[in-house]
């Protein structure tokens, strides 16, 4: 589905990959309704975009807010008159630790934002998307959905759930106008650590020395994959390597991923 002159809803649009997606979509002539829990982040996205409300509308809304999501499709229709696409990008993680290291509230929050947020948004917008001549749903999972590592029990579970949900959704919608893309990004420059509350004790990003794909480049690849109706999109050389390695030697890949996770996710 070409995004030119289409209306696309993006969650997590106030920072990182979400902001990159908003800007990339606008550059290709789309109209965007950006959702994020942080109103200041959305203001920042709007300031960078420098477009009027005929092209970009924002809404401060947490994807755990069931009532807010239920009302969101009508708000998008009021703003733009139609909805052609949905990109579920909002997500958080947790400090590295075993199941017993994480309290129930943190596990539930990670699942609520990452998985149930994706499900809620998709279910809310699907009736409108099914009414369009052509439409699209894209859900962002993670390389840990392909090969999880120790210490990521809730995050990896949530991203694996998104992967399975998206794959089944694509099968269920195969005979409809709605195309579905599962996006599996590697490590991308973003505000993910800050948004997940994973800063080091001194307030710095513990992942700052890890090589990352630039946000704009990742967003460009994602939107291009959506326009080409890719069902499965690997974004970044790191995840392509993990995909191959996991097929050849799952155990070795898990060990490598464990070392990566130790550097990416701080301890509790």
C-alpha positions in Angstrom: 0.0 0.0 0.0 1.6 3.3 -1.1 1.2 5.7 1.8 0.8 8.9 -0.3 -2.5 10.6 0.5 -3.3 7.8 3.0 -4.1 8.3 6.7 -1.8 6.3 9.0 -2.1 6.0 12.8 1.3 5.6 14.6 1.6 4.7 18.3 4.7 5.8 20.3 5.0 8.7 17.9 6.5 11.1 20.4 10.1 9.8 20.3 12.5 7.3 18.8 11.3 4.9 16.1 7.8 6.2 16.4 8.9 9.8 15.7 11.0 8.6 12.8 8.0 6.8 11.3 5.8 9.9 11.6 8.4 12.0 9.8 9.1 9.4 7.1 5.4 9.0 6.5 4.9 12.7 6.2 7.8 13.0 3.8 6.0 10.5 1.5 2.8 12.5 1.5 0.8 10.6 4.1 -1.5 12.1 6.7 -0.5 10.9 10.2 -2.4 10.7 13.5 0.4 10.2 16.1 -0.4 8.7 19.6 2.0 8.8 22.6 1.6 8.9 26.4 4.0 11.9 26.5 2.4 15.1 25.3 5.8 16.9 25.3 7.2 14.2 23.0 4.4 14.7 20.6 5.0 18.5 20.7 8.6 17.8 19.8 7.5 15.6 16.8 5.1 18.3 15.6 7.9 21.0 15.9 10.2 18.9 13.8 7.6 18.0 11.2 6.5 21.6 10.6 3.3 20.7 8.9 -0.3 21.9 9.6 -3.1 19.9 11.1 -4.3 18.8 7.7 -1.3 16.5 7.7 -0.5 15.7 11.3 -2.7 15.4 14.4 -1.5 14.2 17.8 -3.2 12.7 20.8 -1.7 12.1 24.2 -2.9 8.6 25.1 -1.4 5.6 26.8 -2.0 2.3 24.9 -3.0 0.8 28.2 -6.0 3.1 28.3 -8.8 0.9 27.1 -11.5 3.5 27.1 -9.3 6.0 25.3 -8.4 3.5 22.6 -12.1 2.6 22.1 -12.8 6.3 21.3 -9.7 6.8 19.2 -11.0 5.7 15.8 -13.8 8.3 16.0 -11.2 11.0 16.8 -9.1 10.0 13.7 -12.2 10.1 11.5 -13.1 13.5 12.9 -9.6 14.7 12.0 -9.1 13.1 8.6 -12.3 11.4 7.5 -10.8 7.9 7.0 -8.1 5.5 8.3 -5.9 3.5 5.9 -3.2 2.2 8.1 -2.0 1.4 11.7 1.6 1.0 12.9 1.8 -0.4 16.4 5.2 0.8 17.6 4.7 1.8 21.3 6.7 -0.4 23.7 8.8 -0.6 26.9 11.2 -3.1 28.5 12.5 -3.9 32.0 15.8 -4.3 33.8 17.6 -7.5 33.1 16.6 -10.2 35.6 15.0 -13.6 36.1 11.3 -14.1 36.7 11.8 -13.9 40.4 13.8 -10.6 40.1 10.8 -8.9 38.5 7.7 -7.9 40.5 4.3 -8.7 39.1 3.5 -5.1 38.4 6.4 -4.7 36.0 5.7 -7.9 34.2 2.1 -7.0 33.8 3.0 -3.4 32.6 5.4 -4.7 29.9 2.7 -7.2 28.6 0.0 -4.5 28.8 1.9 -1.9 26.8 3.7 -4.2 24.3 1.2 -7.0 23.6 -2.2 -5.9 24.8 -1.7 -2.4 23.5 -1.0 -3.8 20.1 -4.1 -6.0 20.3 -6.4 -3.2 21.6 -5.3 -0.8 18.9 -5.6 -3.4 16.1 -9.1 -4.5 17.3 -10.3 -0.9 17.6 -9.2 0.1 14.1 -9.8 -3.1 12.2 -13.4 -2.5 11.3 -12.5 0.8 9.7 -9.5 -0.7 7.9 -11.6 -3.5 6.5 -13.9 -0.9 4.9 -11.1 0.6 2.8 -10.2 -0.5 -0.7 -6.7 -1.3 0.6 -5.3 -0.9 4.1 -2.4 -2.0 6.3 -1.5 -3.1 9.8 2.2 -3.2 10.8 3.3 -4.4 14.2 6.8 -4.0 15.6 8.3 -6.9 17.4 12.0 -7.5 18.2 15.0 -9.6 17.5 14.4 -11.3 20.9 11.2 -12.8 19.4 13.5 -14.8 17.1 16.0 -15.8 19.8 15.5 -14.6 23.3 18.2 -14.4 25.9 18.4 -14.9 29.7 17.2 -11.9 31.7 14.4 -10.8 29.3 11.5 -12.9 30.5 8.7 -10.4 30.2 10.1 -8.3 27.3 10.9 -11.3 25.1 7.6 -12.9 26.0 5.7 -9.8 25.0 7.6 -9.5 21.7 7.1 -13.1 20.9 3.4 -12.7 21.5 3.3 -9.8 19.1 5.1 -11.9 16.5 2.6 -14.8 16.8 -0.4 -12.4 17.0 0.8 -10.7 13.8 1.4 -13.9 11.9 -2.0 -15.2 12.8 -3.6 -11.9 12.0 -2.0 -12.0 8.5 -3.5 -15.5 7.9 -7.0 -14.4 9.2 -6.9 -11.3 6.9 -5.5 -13.0 3.8 -8.7 -12.7 1.8 -9.4 -9.1 2.9 -8.2 -5.7 1.7 -5.9 -5.4 4.8 -2.3 -6.3 4.4 -0.2 -7.2 7.5 3.5 -6.7 8.2 5.5 -8.1 11.0 8.5 -5.8 11.6 11.5 -7.2 13.4 14.1 -4.5 14.0 17.5 -5.0 15.4 19.1 -2.4 17.7 17.9 1.1 16.6 18.9 4.5 18.0 15.8 5.6 20.1 14.6 6.8 23.5 13.7 3.2 24.4 15.9 3.1 27.5 14.6 6.4 28.9 11.0 5.5 28.1 11.4 2.1 29.9 13.1 3.7 32.9 16.3 1.7 32.3 18.9 4.5 32.8 22.0 3.7 34.9 22.2 5.0 38.4 23.9 8.1 37.1 21.1 8.8 34.6 23.1 7.7 31.5 22.1 5.3 28.8 23.9 2.0 29.4 23.5 1.1 25.7 25.2 4.3 24.4 28.3 2.4 23.2 26.3 -0.3 21.4 26.3 0.2 17.6 22.8 1.1 16.5 21.0 1.8 13.2 20.0 5.5 12.8 16.3 6.1 13.5 15.6 7.8 10.2 17.2 4.9 8.3 15.2 2.3 10.2 12.0 4.2 9.7 12.7 4.5 5.9 13.2 0.7 5.7 10.0 0.1 7.7 7.8 2.3 5.5 9.3 0.9 2.4 8.5 -2.6 3.6 4.9 -1.5 4.3 4.6 0.0 0.9 5.8 -3.3 -0.7 3.3 -5.2 1.5 6.1 -7.3 3.1 4.6 -9.9 5.5 7.9 -10.2 7.4 10.5 -7.4 7.5 13.9 -7.7 9.1 15.4 -4.3 9.8 19.1 -4.1 10.4 22.2 -6.3 9.7 22.2 -7.5 13.3 18.8 -9.1 13.2 19.4 -10.7 9.8 22.5 -12.3 11.3 20.5 -13.5 14.3 17.8 -14.9 12.0 20.4 -17.0 10.1 22.3 -18.0 13.3 19.1 -19.1 15.1 18.3 -21.4 12.2 21.8 -23.0 12.2 22.6 -23.1 15.9 19.9 -21.9 18.4 22.0 -22.7 21.4 25.1 -20.7 20.2 22.8 -17.8 19.2 21.2 -17.8 22.7 24.7 -17.5 24.2 25.5 -14.6 21.9 22.2 -13.0 22.7 22.8 -13.3 26.4 26.0 -11.3 26.1 24.2 -8.7 24.0 21.4 -8.5 26.6 23.8 -8.0 29.4 25.2 -5.0 27.7 21.8 -3.6 26.6 19.7 -4.1 29.7 21.0 -3.0 33.1 20.5 -5.1 36.2 17.7 -4.2 38.6 
